[in-house]
Amino acid sequence: MTTVQTQAGDTHDATSSETRIAPARMAHLVLQCARRADTVAWYMKLFQAHLVFEDNVLTFITYDDEHHRLAFFNMPDIPPRQRETAGVHHIAYSYNDIGELLATYARLKPLGILPFWCINHGPTTSLYYRDPEGNDIELQADNGDDPGAYFHSEAFAKNNLGVEFDPDELVRMWKAGASDAELSAVGTAATGKSTFM
């Protein structure tokens, strides 16, 4: 029998269906790249990452103390990503608060890295970007102290996608001293556009 010890010191059968063992964290994402150099450069800018390793086949980068957060296979002969195929829709990365999210938007804009969709989903304020290979990356910040409660609200029942916003207006408000609650309220800096991705 394989056992695990809880923080309280109790031991349980790790093979039991009643014992829940979850991963400690998500370690890394690996991409196959027809345009590896462009894609690596894009992610290095997006995350202010640094190069860990690169050869003719692989590149590893990281943006924190993990040995590598992203890896890129050099596969120049593969066809481009097709939008209408099964697989991953997008990957989301969370920031500590809306200020960090808006500061990241403001840092990336002069580099020519712009979101294609900016939406307050209710639980999160989100910026969606598309990398050079066509993969979608969501940068988000949680709204409020209990963002999961929004899923059970009347507002979510009426609109489960959210409200699009103007990121430049949100940055202007942030720099003018608007509170996190004001910035993250659904409808702040709304564009009036349809919420279709």
C-alpha contacts under 8 A as a table, 3 or more apart, distances in Angstrom:
res1	aa1	res2	aa2	distance
1	M	13	D	6.51
1	M	14	A	7.73
1	M	15	T	7.50
2	T	13	D	5.85
2	T	14	A	5.43
2	T	15	T	6.58
3	T	11	T	6.11
3	T	12	H	5.31
3	T	13	D	4.60
3	T	14	A	4.96
3	T	15	T	7.85
4	V	11	T	5.41
4	V	12	H	5.49
4	V	13	D	6.59
4	V	14	A	5.69
5	Q	8	A	7.89
5	Q	9	G	5.72
5	Q	10	D	5.51
5	Q	11	T	4.38
5	Q	12	H	6.60
6	T	9	G	5.18
6	T	10	D	5.36
6	T	11	T	6.30
6	T	12	H	7.97
7	Q	10	D	7.48
12	H	19	T	7.15
13	D	16	S	5.54
13	D	19	T	7.05
14	A	19	T	5.95
14	A	20	R	7.99
14	A	21	I	7.74
15	T	19	T	7.17
16	S	19	T	5.43
17	S	20	R	7.41
23	P	26	M	7.28
27	A	66	E	7.53
27	A	68	H	7.77
27	A	69	R	6.26
28	H	68	H	6.55
28	H	69	R	4.27
28	H	70	L	5.30
28	H	71	A	7.44
29	L	69	R	6.34
29	L	70	L	4.86
29	L	71	A	6.35
30	V	70	L	5.67
30	V	71	A	4.57
30	V	72	F	5.73
30	V	73	F	7.52
31	L	70	L	7.71
31	L	71	A	6.27
31	L	72	F	4.89
31	L	73	F	6.22
32	Q	72	F	5.88
32	Q	73	F	4.79
32	Q	74	N	6.62
32	Q	75	M	6.32
33	C	36	R	4.89
33	C	39	T	7.36
33	C	72	F	6.40
33	C	73	F	5.75
33	C	74	N	5.41
33	C	75	M	5.35
33	C	76	P	6.62
33	C	78	I	7.79
33	C	133	E	6.76
34	A	74	N	6.58
34	A	75	M	5.09
34	A	76	P	3.94
34	A	77	D	6.31
34	A	78	I	5.92
34	A	79	P	7.41
34	A	80	P	7.19
34	A	133	E	7.29
35	R	38	D	5.64
35	R	39	T	6.09
35	R	74	N	7.62
35	R	75	M	7.89
35	R	76	P	6.39
35	R	132	P	7.25
35	R	133	E	6.84
36	R	39	T	5.07
36	R	40	V	5.92
36	R	72	F	6.74
36	R	73	F	7.25
36	R	74	N	5.63
36	R	75	M	7.69
36	R	76	P	7.69
37	A	40	V	5.31
37	A	41	A	6.14
38	D	41	A	5.20
38	D	42	W	6.14
38	D	132	P	6.55
39	T	42	W	5.06
39	T	43	Y	6.35
39	T	131	D	6.59
39	T	132	P	5.46
39	T	133	E	6.77
40	V	43	Y	5.29
40	V	44	M	6.07
40	V	59	T	7.76
40	V	72	F	7.28
41	A	44	M	5.07
41	A	45	K	6.32
42	W	45	K	5.29
42	W	46	L	6.09
42	W	131	D	6.87
42	W	132	P	7.42
43	Y	46	L	4.78
43	Y	47	F	6.00
43	Y	48	Q	7.80
43	Y	49	A	7.30
43	Y	131	D	7.84
44	M	47	F	5.62
44	M	48	Q	5.33
44	M	49	A	4.63
44	M	50	H	6.49
44	M	61	I	7.58
45	K	48	Q	5.05
45	K	49	A	6.88
45	K	108	L	7.55
46	L	49	A	7.71
46	L	108	L	6.90
46	L	113	I	7.83
47	F	63	Y	6.19
48	Q	63	Y	6.44
49	A	61	I	6.34
49	A	62	T	5.32
49	A	63	Y	4.26
49	A	64	D	7.84
50	H	61	I	5.58
50	H	62	T	5.73
50	H	63	Y	6.39
51	L	54	E	7.56
51	L	59	T	7.68
51	L	60	F	6.27
51	L	61	I	4.57
51	L	62	T	6.80
52	V	59	T	7.62
52	V	60	F	5.29
52	V	61	I	5.11
52	V	62	T	6.88
52	V	67	H	7.56
52	V	68	H	7.02
53	F	58	L	7.69
53	F	59	T	5.59
53	F	60	F	5.10
53	F	61	I	7.10
54	E	57	V	7.63
54	E	58	L	5.58
54	E	59	T	4.22
54	E	60	F	6.37
55	D	58	L	5.56
55	D	59	T	6.58
56	N	74	N	7.05
57	V	73	F	5.76
57	V	74	N	5.02
57	V	75	M	7.82
58	L	71	A	6.85
58	L	72	F	5.60
58	L	73	F	4.89
58	L	74	N	6.13
59	T	71	A	5.50
59	T	72	F	5.11
59	T	73	F	6.82
60	F	68	H	5.79
60	F	69	R	7.48
60	F	70	L	5.87
60	F	71	A	4.52
60	F	72	F	6.64
61	I	68	H	5.33
61	I	69	R	6.10
61	I	70	L	5.48
61	I	71	A	6.51
62	T	65	D	7.56
62	T	66	E	6.62
62	T	67	H	6.57
62	T	68	H	4.67
62	T	69	R	4.75
62	T	70	L	6.44
63	Y	66	E	7.73
63	Y	69	R	7.01
66	E	69	R	6.41
68	H	71	A	7.17
75	M	78	I	5.96
80	P	133	E	6.99
80	P	134	G	7.96
81	R	133	E	6.72
81	R	134	G	6.27
81	R	135	N	7.90
82	Q	85	T	6.05
88	V	91	I	7.67
89	H	135	N	7.85
89	H	136	D	6.97
90	H	135	N	6.72
90	H	136	D	4.76
90	H	137	I	5.51
90	H	138	E	6.82
91	I	136	D	6.66
91	I	137	I	5.06
91	I	138	E	6.01
92	A	137	I	5.85
92	A	138	E	4.35
92	A	139	L	5.81
92	A	140	Q	7.00
93	Y	137	I	7.68
93	Y	138	E	6.13
93	Y	139	L	5.02
93	Y	140	Q	6.15
94	S	139	L	6.02
94	S	140	Q	4.87
94	S	141	A	5.45
94	S	142	D	7.51
95	Y	98	I	7.27
95	Y	100	E	6.13
95	Y	101	L	6.00
95	Y	139	L	7.35
95	Y	140	Q	6.10
95	Y	141	A	5.13
95	Y	142	D	7.87
96	N	100	E	6.60
96	N	141	A	6.46
96	N	142	D	7.80
97	D	100	E	5.58
97	D	101	L	6.63
97	D	141	A	5.34
97	D	142	D	6.74
97	D	180	D	7.78
98	I	101	L	4.92
98	I	102	L	6.10
98	I	125	T	7.40
98	I	140	Q	7.90
98	I	141	A	5.32
98	I	142	D	7.48
98	I	143	N	7.89
98	I	180	D	6.48
98	I	183	L	7.48
98	I	184	S	7.15
99	G	102	L	5.17
99	G	103	A	6.01
99	G	174	W	7.19
99	G	180	D	7.47
100	E	103	A	5.05
100	E	104	T	6.13
101	L	104	T	5.17
101	L	105	Y	6.37
101	L	139	L	7.11
101	L	140	Q	6.58
101	L	141	A	6.37
102	L	105	Y	4.97
102	L	106	A	6.17
102	L	167	P	7.68
102	L	170	L	7.66
102	L	171	V	6.01
102	L	174	W	7.89
103	A	106	A	5.04
103	A	107	R	6.13
103	A	171	V	7.88
104	T	107	R	5.03
104	T	108	L	6.13
105	Y	108	L	5.25
105	Y	109	K	6.08
105	Y	114	L	7.66
105	Y	167	P	7.83
106	A	109	K	5.47
106	A	110	P	7.50
106	A	171	V	7.51
107	R	110	P	6.62
107	R	111	L	7.45
108	L	111	L	5.19
108	L	112	G	6.66
108	L	113	I	5.27
108	L	114	L	6.90
109	K	112	G	5.30
109	K	113	I	5.40
109	K	114	L	5.64
110	P	113	I	7.41
113	I	129	Y	7.78
114	L	129	Y	6.63
115	P	118	C	6.68
115	P	127	L	5.81
115	P	128	Y	5.11
115	P	129	Y	4.46
115	P	130	R	7.37
116	F	127	L	7.77
116	F	128	Y	5.90
116	F	129	Y	5.79
116	F	130	R	7.29
117	W	127	L	6.03
117	W	128	Y	5.12
117	W	129	Y	7.32
117	W	164	E	7.59
117	W	197	M	7.00
118	C	125	T	7.91
118	C	126	S	5.88
118	C	127	L	4.65
118	C	128	Y	6.31
118	C	164	E	5.59
118	C	165	F	5.73
118	C	166	D	7.03
118	C	167	P	6.87
119	I	125	T	6.17
119	I	126	S	5.40
119	I	127	L	6.62
119	I	162	G	6.25
119	I	163	V	5.43
119	I	164	E	4.08
119	I	165	F	5.65
119	I	195	T	7.67
120	N	123	P	7.72
120	N	124	T	5.97
120	N	125	T	4.28
120	N	126	S	5.94
120	N	162	G	5.40
120	N	163	V	5.29
120	N	164	E	6.14
120	N	165	F	6.96
120	N	184	S	7.40
120	N	185	A	7.95
120	N	186	V	5.89
120	N	187	G	7.58
121	H	124	T	5.36
121	H	125	T	6.12
121	H	126	S	7.16
121	H	160	N	7.36
121	H	161	L	5.63
121	H	162	G	4.06
121	H	163	V	6.53
121	H	186	V	7.53
122	G	125	T	7.09
122	G	143	N	6.93
122	G	147	P	7.47
122	G	150	Y	6.34
122	G	156	F	7.39
122	G	162	G	6.16
122	G	185	A	7.65
122	G	186	V	5.93
123	P	142	D	5.95
123	P	143	N	5.35
123	P	144	G	7.80
123	P	147	P	4.36
123	P	148	G	6.19
123	P	149	A	7.88
123	P	150	Y	5.85
123	P	151	F	7.52
124	T	140	Q	6.15
124	T	141	A	5.46
124	T	142	D	4.41
124	T	143	N	5.09
124	T	147	P	7.09
124	T	184	S	7.81
125	T	140	Q	5.54
125	T	141	A	5.46
125	T	142	D	6.53
125	T	143	N	6.64
125	T	184	S	6.39
126	S	138	E	6.41
126	S	139	L	5.71
126	S	140	Q	4.30
126	S	141	A	6.69
127	L	138	E	5.62
127	L	139	L	5.19
127	L	140	Q	6.27
128	Y	136	D	6.65
128	Y	137	I	5.67
128	Y	138	E	4.42
128	Y	139	L	6.36
129	Y	136	D	5.64
129	Y	137	I	5.11
129	Y	138	E	6.26
129	Y	139	L	7.87
130	R	133	E	7.87
130	R	134	G	5.63
130	R	135	N	5.48
130	R	136	D	4.49
130	R	137	I	6.11
131	D	134	G	5.35
131	D	135	N	5.37
131	D	136	D	6.46
131	D	137	I	7.41
132	P	135	N	7.47
142	D	147	P	6.21
143	N	146	D	7.63
143	N	147	P	5.60
143	N	181	A	7.60
143	N	184	S	5.62
143	N	185	A	7.60
144	G	147	P	5.79
144	G	181	A	6.86
144	G	184	S	7.68
146	D	149	A	5.75
146	D	150	Y	7.83
147	P	150	Y	5.73
148	G	151	F	5.81
148	G	152	H	7.90
149	A	152	H	5.61
149	A	153	S	6.93
150	Y	153	S	5.09
150	Y	155	A	7.72
150	Y	156	F	6.42
151	F	156	F	5.77
151	F	157	A	7.76
152	H	156	F	6.88
152	H	157	A	7.53
153	S	156	F	5.36
153	S	157	A	6.47
154	E	157	A	4.97
154	E	158	K	6.28
155	A	158	K	5.23
155	A	159	N	6.16
155	A	160	N	7.79
156	F	159	N	5.00
156	F	160	N	4.68
156	F	161	L	7.81
156	F	162	G	7.96
157	A	160	N	6.05
159	N	162	G	6.01
161	L	195	T	6.66
162	G	186	V	7.47
162	G	195	T	6.57
163	V	186	V	6.54
163	V	187	G	6.05
163	V	190	A	6.55
163	V	192	G	7.87
163	V	194	S	7.90
163	V	195	T	6.19
164	E	187	G	7.78
164	E	190	A	5.66
164	E	191	T	5.88
164	E	192	G	7.01
164	E	193	K	6.43
164	E	194	S	7.34
164	E	195	T	6.13
165	F	170	L	7.79
165	F	187	G	7.33
165	F	188	T	6.91
165	F	189	A	5.13
165	F	190	A	4.17
165	F	191	T	5.11
165	F	192	G	7.96
166	D	169	E	5.41
166	D	170	L	6.40
166	D	189	A	5.58
166	D	190	A	6.29
166	D	191	T	5.93
167	P	170	L	4.96
167	P	171	V	6.10
167	P	189	A	7.72
168	D	171	V	5.04
168	D	172	R	6.15
169	E	172	R	4.94
169	E	173	M	6.22
169	E	189	A	6.00
170	L	173	M	5.09
170	L	174	W	6.07
170	L	183	L	6.64
170	L	188	T	7.62
170	L	189	A	6.08
171	V	174	W	4.93
171	V	175	K	6.10
172	R	175	K	5.25
172	R	176	A	6.19
173	M	176	A	4.96
173	M	177	G	6.45
173	M	178	A	5.50
173	M	183	L	7.44
174	W	177	G	5.27
174	W	178	A	5.10
174	W	179	S	7.37
174	W	183	L	7.08
175	K	178	A	7.40
178	A	182	E	6.12
178	A	183	L	6.47
179	S	182	E	5.16
179	S	183	L	6.22
180	D	183	L	5.07
180	D	184	S	5.96
181	A	184	S	5.29
181	A	185	A	6.04
182	E	185	A	5.47
182	E	188	T	7.24
183	L	188	T	6.31
184	S	188	T	7.06
185	A	188	T	5.73
187	G	190	A	5.03
